[in-house]
Amino acid sequence: MTFLEIRFIDLVDIFLVAYLMFRLYKLIKGTVALNIFIGIFSFIVFWLLIKSLKMELSSTILDNFVNVGVLAIIVVFQQEIRRFLLLLGSRYNLHNKFSFERFFEGKSRGAGMMNIYIKPVVQACDYFTRTRTGALIVITKNSELLDFVHTGELLNAVISRRLLETIFFKNNPLHDGAVIINRNKIKAAGCILPVSQNMDIPKRFGLRHRAGMGITESTDAVAIVVSEERGRISFFQNGRGEFNISVEELEKRLEAAGLTR
Ligand SMILES: Nc1ncnc2c1ncn2[C@@H]1O[C@H](COP(=O)(O)OP(=O)(O)OP(=O)(O)O)[C@@H](O)[C@H]1O
């Protein structure tokens, strides 16, 4: 008789759980959800310990907590679960991965490159920094962000520097909210984005920056924010932000993100 028999599938199992825990940790790192997660984890360890010591009374009480625990976790982590599923859906969007359009684009320009005219975007951001015009521009990659597009005004317009400048002009009714660029079109303006709960964002940044970070936490899009107060550019990708970058750096970041032509 062997004491511990480890099959290949057990190793796969352990690896899978470790990977999911790692992804979960990355998703909730820097948010209050991490503290709740640590609390739940400690509770489970404590519960297992009590069970293994066969402490009947404590174990009966804790068993009742655990029985309703799954429901409680769904309620407490409602936002995180939603973000996690959104992330899975947008990262592995089958429609986009196998569309004919992408197939032919891939052949003509090399894999990973998106059909986005970044020059007018960069030029408009340059103008925004000089004139201290607040702006929030989201550029989609695989996921088209239709849920968010529909919260604003549908434009479907060719990307142009002057159009972007007009949209974010202070007296324009569309200047509030985000512009979403999808492929080579300004898809919509005045869009409402999810606001990040990340506590790592410096306090001086407000909702515009949090919205820029928020959309990149749950999708594969990138976001550019120009601050109205300071005229500084920030760039967000995968839920991480780089603050106060130059126009040249912005162009490089967009190219590195595969958004070039
Ligand atoms: N959830 C959101 N989705 C899209 N846009 C938003 C959202 N929340 C705020 N905004 C935009 O941000 C503007 C307010 O920005 P706020 O002053 O809080 O941002 P900030 O990060 O401090 O940037 P700034 O330096 O430009 O003031 C709003 O007028 C609106 O246009």
PDBQT file of the ligand as one rigid body, heavy atoms in Angstrom, charges set to zero:
ROOT
HETATM    1  N1  LIG A 301     -17.652  56.382 -15.427  1.00  0.00    +0.000 N 
HETATM    2  C1  LIG A 301     -17.254  57.292 -16.310  1.00  0.00    +0.000 A 
HETATM    3  N2  LIG A 301     -17.230  56.969 -17.624  1.00  0.00    +0.000 NA
HETATM    4  C2  LIG A 301     -16.820  57.873 -18.533  1.00  0.00    +0.000 A 
HETATM    5  N3  LIG A 301     -16.412  59.112 -18.229  1.00  0.00    +0.000 NA
HETATM    6  C3  LIG A 301     -16.416  59.490 -16.947  1.00  0.00    +0.000 A 
HETATM    7  C4  LIG A 301     -16.823  58.600 -15.926  1.00  0.00    +0.000 A 
HETATM    8  N4  LIG A 301     -16.718  59.241 -14.750  1.00  0.00    +0.000 NA
HETATM    9  C5  LIG A 301     -16.268  60.474 -15.037  1.00  0.00    +0.000 A 
HETATM   10  N5  LIG A 301     -16.082  60.640 -16.347  1.00  0.00    +0.000 N 
HETATM   11  C6  LIG A 301     -15.604  61.843 -17.049  1.00  0.00    +0.000 C 
HETATM   12  O1  LIG A 301     -14.669  62.471 -16.198  1.00  0.00    +0.000 OA
HETATM   13  C7  LIG A 301     -15.096  63.815 -15.919  1.00  0.00    +0.000 C 
HETATM   14  C8  LIG A 301     -14.852  64.165 -14.467  1.00  0.00    +0.000 C 
HETATM   15  O2  LIG A 301     -13.589  63.896 -14.227  1.00  0.00    +0.000 OA
HETATM   16  P1  LIG A 301     -12.852  64.168 -12.833  1.00  0.00    +0.000 P 
HETATM   17  O3  LIG A 301     -12.630  65.632 -12.651  1.00  0.00    +0.000 OA
HETATM   18  O4  LIG A 301     -13.472  63.406 -11.714  1.00  0.00    +0.000 OA
HETATM   19  O5  LIG A 301     -11.582  63.387 -13.322  1.00  0.00    +0.000 OA
HETATM   20  P2  LIG A 301     -10.044  63.477 -13.097  1.00  0.00    +0.000 P 
HETATM   21  O6  LIG A 301      -9.586  62.077 -13.180  1.00  0.00    +0.000 OA
HETATM   22  O7  LIG A 301      -9.731  64.303 -11.854  1.00  0.00    +0.000 OA
HETATM   23  O8  LIG A 301      -9.555  64.225 -14.397  1.00  0.00    +0.000 OA
HETATM   24  P3  LIG A 301      -9.263  65.766 -14.687  1.00  0.00    +0.000 P 
HETATM   25  O9  LIG A 301      -7.840  65.993 -14.317  1.00  0.00    +0.000 OA
HETATM   26  O10 LIG A 301      -9.514  65.880 -16.129  1.00  0.00    +0.000 OA
HETATM   27  O11 LIG A 301     -10.250  66.578 -13.834  1.00  0.00    +0.000 OA
HETATM   28  C9  LIG A 301     -16.579  63.836 -16.178  1.00  0.00    +0.000 C 
HETATM   29  O12 LIG A 301     -16.966  65.132 -16.552  1.00  0.00    +0.000 OA
HETATM   30  C10 LIG A 301     -16.729  62.814 -17.266  1.00  0.00    +0.000 C 
HETATM   31  O13 LIG A 301     -16.546  63.434 -18.526  1.00  0.00    +0.000 OA
ENDROOT
TORSDOF 0
